[in-house]
Amino acid sequence: MSAPAPVLTLPPHPAFDALARSGVLAITGDTTPDELATKLKALRAELVGAEALTVANCREQVLRVLRGYGYVDGLTILDAALGRPGDPRWSGVGALEAGESLPTVRVLQGEAPAPPAVLVADLLVDRDINLLAGFGGAFKSVLALLVAICVALGRDVFGSLAVYRSGAVLLVCPEDGEAAVRMMLDALVEGLELSVDERAILAERLVMVADAAMVSLVTDTARLRDLALSLGAVLVLVDPLRNSIGSADENDNAVAGACLDATRRDVCRAAGAAVLMTHHARKPGKDAGPDTGATIHEMRGAGAWAAGARLVFGVTHRAGHVTLTALKANRLRSDLRHELDVAIVADPDMPTRWQSCTVTDTNAGARSESLTPGVGRELNANEKAALACLNDEQEPGLRLSWARWRDESGLNPNTFRTVKDRLLKADLACATPTGKKTRTGGTEHAYAITDTGRMALRFGWVTGPANGESVSEL
């Protein structure tokens, strides 16, 4: 005969509502924090002995009790009530923290841990948190699922970005759900023209949290850690962020900071997995101009989401063309930009059902590499096209407006913006104020080629400025 479920009474607090609803613990509001500590200690002593109790093993032992009585979601129940060690709600648990010291390490002794690494070249930092942020319909989910496929197989992402570590991928996609995710995956697999063997590997390595499960980064990062470890996952996809924090407020910096800290500790470090999250952007302001670049401030919700992530890409979409622009890059260079074409073939009888989806890197073969100070390289095709527009050999003193330069280059507007910035920073082109104001109140410039640019265009070779600084504005 199984023992009855333990009954504890807790001080009144909104966070204890989950325990009240679960029926595991009776909430009467007449128990002080010290009495709660005594009850927890007595409960632990009854089951596992009367050793000294710390915050950490109190939490673990109460969890063991809950699971022992058949509550398999004990971790969710416990964390909803008491938070995690370090949560202010633990401060009322009296003597549980008495005498406990912080663990330390001699950081320069012994073998060095693995340094920060890259999971996907110019796209994902390994064992850390990465964000894709953009408006709804910008193909964030499609791109994230394509990344998941390529990481699972060890294939280059977009056909051009190397994957440095492949393995299982855990999908947490509560918004789209199993049906939509399966449809998008099937379409992407078809677009990639995967072999039978590749499809078999993919079927084994892509694992999704079922629709019936509710996952919250507020309380469930330890469960995600355990699942990722059991799968040997190298990547965890959370799509989207807003649907993965339960009823918590995405505008609360404390919520964002706590979620990202827990995710980095439990999933990135303890489970050794990279995390890719998708997030929504705010609507653009009415005064936004064509040359207005995205920033982390366009992300919806608290600023701590972007501040706490290691790498953030803004995602924009126009007429089947998608641009990924690095908005924050702590481990990689900051001028990362990827230009992609997305083509979808839908079922003519049911347009919501995709038959295939292909994503093509439009800059493949003309990679937009930054210019390293003192290091030379060839101009790529995009740079040559943009610089040739400024060539004043036949028209001395030629200067072009931003719009005319963009149109005459023939480049995609997003590609042109990146190339223009790089040419200015490398002193291949210069910008001169015209004295006029733009629609958004900024200063209008006219652009011209420099002596350095003329030499680069003539020989097809350029060297980054020795001091690494831009000297492009006159």
Secondary structure, 3 states (H helix, E strand, C coil): CCCCCCCCCCCCCHHHHHHHHHCCCCCCCCCCHHHHHHHHHHHHHHHHCCCCCCHHHHHHHHHHHHHHCCCCCHHHHHHHHHCCCCCHHHHHCHHHHCCCCCCCCCCCCCCCCCCCCEEECCCEECCCEEEEEECCCCCHHHHHHHHHHHHHHCCCECCCECECCCCEEEEECCCCHHHHHHHHHHHHHHHHCCCHHHHHHHHHHEEECCCCCCCCCCCCHHHHHHHHHHHCEEEEEECCCHHHCCCCCCCCHHHHHHHHHHHHHHHHHHCCCEEEEEEEECCCCCCCCCCCCCCHHHECCCCHHHHHCCEEEEEEEECCEEEEEEEEECCCCCCCEEEEEEEEEEECCEEEEEEEEEEEECCCCCCCCCCCECCEEECCHHHHHHHHCCCCCCCCCCCEEHHHHHHHHCCCHHHHHHHHHHHHHCCCEEEEEEEEECCCCCEEEEEEECHHHHHHHHHCEEEECCCCCCCCEC
